[in-house]
Amino acid sequence: MTKKNTKEKIFNISIDLFSEYGYDRVSIRQIAKETGIKESSIYNHYRSKESILESILNYYIKEMLKEEAPLMQASDSLNLGFDHFYKVGSERFISKLSERVMMKITRIFLVESYHNEKIKNFVKEAIMDYAIKGWIELFDLMKEKKVIEEDSNSKQLAESFYYYGLFLLYEHFIINYPEDDEKFIKEFVIRTTNHMKIIFNSVKINDKESNEEDCKDNK
């Protein structure tokens, strides 16, 4: 087994163990045993169990950011209509979330965030705060393009949408665990899409209002 393959195996085994038993209940000895190496050999690749956790969290963010569309790209997509805009963004997110390793990491940080300070800060800053900020920018963009009412509260809209999706993840990975992942993903898409439609319809500008605004701007 090469050094690179050994490190990857430690990484993947750790994800499996952390997601199944919890971070605190898994020891370096157990990781080494499942990997098929000596306990001391772990330290040739990772300084500690905590450094393995850090690499897992960094991997999650890196992978999720690959699917994030730049604001300019989002603007172009929005020009084709809100339904198209939302469908494209949703498909990018779901394609990454539904990967086996990403589902396991999601369970890790949701479960551990209640008692692990490092993971709690990770969830708040790298997951929640970052996502809310991104959605605020998108709702602001919709206001600029006269897709939704100008006096809409972008922060409130962002939180209303994002926190519902987060609740569904919490429900799946904690309350209903273990539950079929494939079935959950299908239901997640339907439920979040319906929720977004409710939010969007409450603040959207209809075609008549949009034309009136355009006329005012042209005077």
C-alpha positions in Angstrom: 0.0 0.0 0.0 1.5 3.3 -1.1 1.7 6.3 1.3 -1.0 8.2 -0.7 -3.3 5.2 -0.8 -2.8 4.7 3.0 -3.7 8.3 3.8 -6.8 8.1 1.6 -7.8 4.9 3.3 -7.4 6.4 6.8 -9.5 9.4 5.6 -12.3 7.2 4.2 -12.3 4.8 7.1 -12.4 7.7 9.6 -15.5 9.1 7.8 -17.2 5.8 8.0 -16.4 5.3 11.7 -17.1 8.9 12.8 -20.5 8.9 11.0 -21.5 5.6 12.5 -20.2 5.8 16.1 -19.5 9.5 16.6 -16.2 11.3 16.7 -15.5 10.9 20.5 -16.2 7.2 20.5 -13.7 6.4 17.8 -10.0 5.9 18.7 -6.9 6.1 16.7 -6.4 2.5 17.5 -9.8 1.6 16.0 -9.0 3.6 12.8 -5.7 1.9 12.4 -7.2 -1.5 12.9 -9.9 -0.9 10.3 -7.3 0.5 7.9 -5.0 -2.5 8.4 -2.0 -0.7 9.7 -0.2 -0.2 13.1 -1.5 2.5 15.4 1.8 4.3 15.2 1.6 4.4 11.4 -1.3 6.8 11.6 1.0 9.5 12.7 3.0 9.2 9.4 0.0 10.8 7.7 -1.9 12.7 10.4 -0.7 14.5 13.5 -3.8 13.5 15.6 -7.4 12.4 15.4 -8.3 16.0 15.4 -6.2 16.7 12.2 -8.1 13.8 10.5 -11.4 15.6 11.4 -10.0 18.9 10.1 -9.1 17.3 6.8 -12.6 15.9 6.5 -14.3 19.3 7.2 -11.9 21.0 4.7 -12.7 18.4 2.1 -16.5 19.0 2.6 -16.2 22.7 2.0 -13.8 22.3 -1.0 -16.2 19.9 -2.6 -19.3 22.0 -2.0 -17.6 25.1 -3.4 -17.0 23.3 -6.6 -20.7 23.3 -7.2 -21.2 27.0 -6.3 -22.0 29.2 -9.3 -20.4 32.7 -9.3 -22.9 35.6 -8.9 -22.4 36.6 -12.5 -23.3 33.1 -13.7 -26.3 33.2 -11.4 -27.3 36.5 -13.0 -27.2 35.0 -16.4 -29.2 32.0 -15.2 -31.8 34.3 -13.6 -32.3 36.0 -17.0 -33.8 32.7 -18.2 -36.5 32.8 -15.5 -36.7 32.0 -11.8 -37.7 28.4 -12.3 -34.6 27.8 -14.5 -32.4 29.6 -12.1 -33.5 27.6 -9.1 -33.5 24.3 -10.9 -29.9 24.8 -12.0 -28.7 25.7 -8.5 -30.6 23.0 -6.8 -29.3 20.3 -9.2 -25.7 21.4 -8.6 -26.1 21.2 -4.8 -28.0 17.9 -4.9 -25.5 16.2 -7.2 -22.8 16.8 -4.6 -24.8 16.2 -1.4 -26.0 12.9 -2.7 -22.5 11.5 -3.0 -22.0 8.7 -0.3 -19.0 10.4 1.3 -20.7 13.8 1.5 -23.8 12.3 3.1 -21.7 10.7 5.8 -19.8 13.9 6.5 -23.0 15.8 6.7 -24.2 13.4 9.4 -20.9 13.9 11.2 -21.1 17.6 11.5 -24.8 17.7 12.3 -24.5 15.1 15.1 -21.2 16.4 16.6 -22.1 20.1 16.4 -24.0 19.8 19.7 -21.0 19.0 21.8 -17.9 19.5 19.8 -16.8 23.2 19.8 -14.7 23.0 16.7 -17.5 21.4 14.7 -20.0 23.8 16.1 -18.0 26.8 14.9 -17.5 25.0 11.5 -21.2 24.6 11.1 -22.0 28.2 12.1 -19.3 29.9 10.1 -18.4 27.7 7.2 -21.9 26.3 6.6 -24.7 28.5 8.0 -23.2 32.0 7.9 -21.6 31.4 4.5 -24.8 30.0 3.0 -27.0 32.7 4.4 -24.7 35.4 3.0 -24.8 33.8 -0.4 -28.6 33.6 -0.4 -28.8 37.3 0.7 -26.7 38.2 -2.3 -29.0 36.2 -4.6 -32.2 37.8 -3.2 -30.5 41.2 -3.6 -29.8 40.3 -7.2 -33.4 39.4 -7.7 -34.4 42.8 -6.4 -32.0 44.5 -8.8 -33.5 42.6 -11.7 -37.0 43.4 -10.5 -37.9 39.8 -10.0 -39.0 40.3 -6.4 -40.4 43.3 -4.5 -37.8 46.0 -3.8 -38.8 46.3 -0.2 -38.4 42.5 0.4 -36.1 41.6 3.3 -33.3 39.6 1.7 -31.9 38.4 5.0 -35.3 37.1 6.2 -36.0 35.5 2.9 -32.5 33.8 2.9 -33.0 32.5 6.5 -36.6 31.3 5.8 -35.4 29.2 2.8 -32.0 28.0 4.2 -33.1 27.0 7.7 -35.9 24.8 6.3 -33.5 22.8 4.3 -31.2 22.5 7.3 -34.1 21.2 9.3 -34.8 18.5 6.8 -31.1 17.4 6.9 -31.3 17.4 10.7 -34.5 15.4 10.6 -33.0 12.8 8.2 -29.6 12.4 9.8 -30.6 12.5 13.5 -34.3 12.2 14.2 -35.1 9.6 11.5 -31.7 7.9 11.3 -31.1 5.4 9.8 -33.3 6.3 6.8 -32.9 5.5 3.1 -30.6 8.2 1.7 -31.9 7.9 -1.9 -35.5 8.3 -0.8 -34.6 11.2 1.4 -32.8 13.0 -1.5 -35.9 12.7 -3.7 -38.2 14.0 -1.0 -35.7 16.8 -0.1 -35.8 18.1 -3.6 -39.6 18.1 -3.7 -40.0 19.7 -0.3 -37.4 22.4 -0.6 -38.6 23.3 -4.1 -42.2 23.7 -2.9 -40.9 25.7 0.1 -39.0 28.0 -2.2 -42.0 28.5 -4.5 -44.0 29.6 -1.4 -41.3 32.1 -0.5 -40.8 33.3 -4.0 -44.5 33.7 -4.8 -45.0 35.8 -1.7 -42.6 38.5 -2.9 -42.4 38.1 -6.7 -43.3 41.0 -9.1 -45.9 39.9 -11.6 -45.5 40.8 -15.3 -47.9 43.7 -15.1 -46.0 45.3 -12.1 -42.7 44.7 -13.9 -43.8 46.5 -17.0 -45.1 49.4 -15.0 -41.7 49.7 -13.3 -39.9 49.6 -16.6 -42.1 52.4 -17.9 -41.3 54.5 -14.9 -37.6 53.9 -15.3 -37.8 54.9 -19.0 -39.5 58.2 -18.3 
